[in-house]
Amino acid sequence: MDIMQLSNKDLHDNLRDERVQLQKLKFGHAVSPIENPQKISASKKMVARYLTEMTRRRKLAKGQSN
């Protein structure tokens, strides 16, 4: 999936879903170690990618309005 191709609504929805997934992974890992702890790291990176794209779009929109 190419993040740059997503609409703003889809980007926000995916970010929310990924944050929920990350929270579940963290809680699950705290209770009992999960089989693949790299899933937590991958989820954190995905959240960061979504936030980076949102920031890029915000800056681009702000630059166009000036």
Stockholm file with secondary structure:
# STOCKHOLM 1.0

chainA/1-66         MDIMQLSNKDLHDNLRDERVQLQKLKFGHAVSPIENPQKISASKKMVARYLTEMTRRRKLAKGQSN
#=GR chainA/1-66 SS CCGGGSCHHHHHHHHHHHHHHHHHHHHHHHHSCCSCTHHHHHHHHHHHHHHHHHHHHHHHHHHHHC
#=GC SS_cons        CCGGGSCHHHHHHHHHHHHHHHHHHHHHHHHSCCSCTHHHHHHHHHHHHHHHHHHHHHHHHHHHHC
//
